[in-house]
């Protein structure tokens, strides 16, 4: 008897023509693939439709952008099977992780989700070696035991009814092959959303948080997580994470003191 669980996957996208093909192709063997697009004009939709025509079980939805969590919740609700994997359009499964997901048993009592490891591409280096710490993220969920926390504007997370298992084989590969000039506006946007969420929760920026949190983020990434093993690309990566934290704290301060500034 085949004990493999039927699997859905869902991807939200807009203008991801460079990466969407590799993302969807890495989902080989999935029984149901939901793609929700919010207005692509760069050929993304052509790629998705071509893959669907070729036989991949893709169902495409076009929908206005309501925010990260709300869009992903909509996509999750369209999935046909209990177990659902979320990938961003610039992510893909490596072969080992795909095999590990397909090998999971049909039921794990009490398990609402699985966390998997994700490795970021470092321009000038590639994916970090095994000695470098990579993040574990909840990506595979049981649809009836998980929902997105739509109160979060950025770094959306799940509300789970059950425990989180871990898949330690393989990785999600995050394609960050973009220039610093392209990445900087994205970091600023994420920081703005994060600052607004923190402000709404009542958190305030202090002199210590503005000065020390970015330094702590840099030291954690570069030394404790061992990105120094990746040479100058690792240094730049740790520095960009510190910039994100600094911008978040700076924008949070501006929201408190000068809330009418347009950039915040």
Secondary structure, DSSP 8 states (H G I E B T S, - for coil): ------EEEEEEESS-TTTHHHHHHTTTT-SEEEEEES---SSHHHHHHHHHHTT--EEEEE-----HHHHHHHHHHH--SSEEEE--TTEEE-HHHHHHHHTS-S--TTEEEEEEEEEEEETTTEE--TTS--EEEEEEEEGGGEEE-TT-SSS--EEESSEEEE--SS-EEE-----HHHHHHHHHHHHHHHHHHHHHHT----HHHHHHHHHHHHHIIIIIT-GGGGHHHHHHHHHHHHHHHHHHHHHHHHHHH-TT-TT-
